[in-house]
């Protein structure tokens, strides 16, 4: 009996906390799009550094998706 009451109380408290967190608006940023771009360029070495780039190279792996199951015997 005590266990059931405790579990019910914890579930109710969790639901109340989640509901109250959902009502809180997220902190909005006051940055404009231009300011975001300026900060991004500055963080990557500045505009002159980007203009000096002659080539880019990317490495990695790619999964093409699809069916990953073993082939069924015919």
Order of alpha helices (4+ residues) and beta strands (2+ residues): alpha-alpha-alpha
